[in-house]
Amino acid sequence: MKDHALWLNGRLVSPGSAGISPFDRGFTLGDGVFETMLALNGKVVGLTRHLGRLRYSAGVIGLDVPFDDPELVHGIKEAVTACGLSEATVRLTTSRGPGPGLEPPQTTSPTTVASVVPHTGMLHGAESAGIRMVTSSIRRNDTSPLSRIKSLNYLDNVLARAEARRHGVEDALLLNTKGLVACGTASNIFVVVKGAIMTPPMRAGVLPGITRSYILELASRLGIACEEAEICPEVFRDATEVFLTNSLTGVLPVIEIDNMAVGRGRPGEITHLLAKSYSDAMLAGAYYG
Amino acid sequence: MKDHALWLNGRLVSPGSAGISPFDRGFTLGDGVFETMLALNGKVVGLTRHLGRLRYSAGVIGLDVPFDDPELVHGIKEAVTACGLSEATVRLTTSRGPGPGLEPPQTTSPTTVASVVPHTGMLHGAESAGIRMVTSSIRRNDTSPLSRIKSLNYLDNVLARAEARRHGVEDALLLNTKGLVACGTASNIFVVVKGAIMTPPMRAGVLPGITRSYILELASRLGIACEEAEICPEVFRDATEVFLTNSLTGVLPVIEIDNMAVGRGRPGEITHLLAKSYSDAMLAGAYYG
């Protein structure tokens, strides 16, 4: 596998030949957590924050990540260097390791993988013409702690994305079990109403996105009102702008939801400003790292 | 790994050395489906029905199982014979195979694994003193098709079981997003009220259990009224018996829910009759398979 690099349980291995045990609970039950990150010119964007969130996610499911931060940083950097790409996607996964049945074994031997592959997402949301969304029939299960962590249980998101594709649009909007706005299939959502920005709080069943928190900080620095708030889907009638955030794609404008134009049906000014500020910061390496 | 046997993508392999790609979507996203079955004296209980359900689950997520039934039967029997156990747990898994990102690749190369390990569950529910349950804080997401198939997204169940253990009981009861009774963490649930049996319908967010459907047939043959019905949790006040069904443990009496005794707080007559009829049929090999 050209341009692929893999670090597995403490050492760099061949991506084509290395294997996970078929008894690994990551494979059998989705019993694990992960992060996806962007590497630009050998530097991993937001690495420290991503490692913090990996440990937070792991803590929620009672999983010990068997490496400390310096070891993980070293492993990830080894893999990023080995792949030799100027733009790459880094994925860090920790699963609970091999074990039969539903309940974790008394002694676990977690599996930790860092993979680096070519980056295929859209980097510069500021230049995007915007995407269209439909509301998924699948609700985000805010009663589950999994709705607030990045676990290996991602099949609902895969199905919701497929649903969107069947409707001929790029992504699906997920409401939670209370019918409130939650997120995209791989992103946090922000809504602009009367010049102020809102994004759902974690209790709505959303991931504490790394880019989400950076955008909240950035908006504050730029003097734009920005707050966490529970959002009814009816808000889209009044919204002038909607955008998504994700560590791999940055800030992505949404121009249509359920066949209805958002605002004027093109990326708005606040979205453009935040997308540009975000990608400038990333490309300049000024972004936390 | 003594007493373990593994069939991977068409051939018997060494359980200790064979590996799944770290890029497999089963490992990275829980993008796959599975079955667990009981092998008694070399015979797999309900094998035909389990293979049917694997294909049903796979169909719901748009995954093609890359082997036909005779090939899967052959592989499973090879692995069962290789393990040499008289009582074993067979697990058959198909994942979507390697691929980056959320969306499946254009051309997939699914991974299929049959593993055979020693059976550790309780076989003879008829002899069980019964188990205790607490209602989980996690709701079963009946808005998702995953609530009705056996997918690799099992972490909610792992967390609900852990919650039950923290309360000092054996299993958790899952309600759905409407607050109706759904299932146990790895089982269907049946409730006996005034001599008649009820079990939640699939639309409540439950798996079409193989043992569940066999129990519905068995009750009918024994002349016991048995129907699918939406069940409010308040029913447990009037229930004289409650039991769980699962392919690995058979029929398991529930004697307490949320610190309240079910009926007289011991396994009831109808549960005992069904548990015994079921395990007799299995042990006699008269059970479909």
Interface residues (C-beta under 8 A of the other chain):
Chain A: H4 L6 L8 P15 A18 G19 I20 S21 P22 F23 D24 G26 F27 T28 L29 G30 D31 F34 I61 G62 T89 R91 T93 S95 P100 G101 L102 E103 P104 V113 S115 V117 T120 G121 S137 I138 R139 N141 T143 S144 P145 L146 S151 L152 N153 Y154 L155 D156 N157 V158 L159 R161 A162 R165 T177 T185 A186
Chain B: H4 L6 L8 P15 A18 G19 I20 S21 P22 F23 D24 G26 F27 T28 L29 G30 D31 F34 I61 G62 T89 R91 T93 S95 P100 G101 L102 E103 P104 V113 S115 V117 T120 G121 S137 I138 R139 N141 T143 S144 P145 L146 S151 L152 N153 Y154 L155 D156 N157 V158 L159 R161 A162 R165 T177 T185 A186
